[in-house]
Amino acid sequence: MNNIPLLQVALDYTSLPQALVMASLVAPEVDIIEIGTPLCKAAGLEAIEAMREICPDKLILADFKTPDVGGLEATMAFDAGADMITVIGGAALATVEQAHEVASKRGKIMLMELTGVRDIVARATEWRRIGVDRLVYHREWDAQSAGREWAEEDKVTIRQLIDMGYKVTVTGGLTLDLLPFFADLPASVLICGRGIREQPDPRAAARQMRLAIAEIWSGNASPSPSASSSPMASASADLGAKAIRWGVSEMGLALTVDGRECPGCNSPARFCHGSRTDVRIPSGVDSRQFMTQLIANMGPGESQAVGTDTPGTFYLDVGALSRINENNVLGLLSATSVALQKVGHPTNTRAAMSVAHEIMSE
Ligand code: 5RP
């Protein structure tokens, strides 16, 4: 399967200071920080603003579970610094539409929360028609404490949703022990709250969770999502990385390798090795919006192949793709190009694809 879901930590606190302490502890080990619904109610926009301040480079989700006034609540959350929001599945279609429109216009993400929804596939069909493409499939806390277990039927429904084109987040009392049950599902994100927060060492618990996810979803015992070290794999990683480097250059983007001038991929003096390409974010582009878009454009589990760890730059890592083939390499380029266009920076996608195709056919 090889699509590695992202890990989201849910901060279901009623005290903002406690939530901030937990966020700073676990942030390095997770992909998305969730401001849980109780915290949204207790500390609201202040929680989003404070979380953005202490986790400037993380995706932040405000779990509003908005029931009405979708456009306004989405605007408030995004203005405060959130990248993602949820709308409750029972909301009127107009609410979903308005929240979705605000999210799309601002390059942000809206997810439908399935808590309490009985006719999931019927509702999901309506939402799909208006362009919604992300859902949170939930075993609710109260249902869990009343004895609801995860069951095969849940996976059947989740698979149906994925087949409809949804990226599905799975949540509800997830623990390390439960992960193997979901191993055959290409989930996009897994949320874990109590399973991390309530452990004696939450950071270690988050790290363990993330490693277990990588191990299970990459289908082998290696927790690293990077390309394997076999000569065949490293040759294809090298070719894929070359296609990416030429492709992004065709898009008019600058590669960043310690500021040195590139002597060319075929030069024996080349310094650009490995599967990863570092690229400068064009000036005038809002890096957070761009990264949100880029991650949203990647297929389920493929978002490990993109990221940012130095201000002003982002990376594309073919070694972290589920498979290094032409399709996936071109997909990485087109996701980059579409993300740039969505944030108002036009690029030459066709030229990038064409040069990458030539290189991948070498
Ligand atoms: C409750 C939620 C929680 O954030 C979600 O269930 C994840 O927390 P946990 O892993 O503790 O179940 O949305 O409604």
Residues whose N, C-alpha, C, O or C-beta is under 5 A from the ligand:
A	BS01	5RP	A10 D12 G36 R139 W141 T171 G172 G173 L174 I191 C192 G193 R194 G195
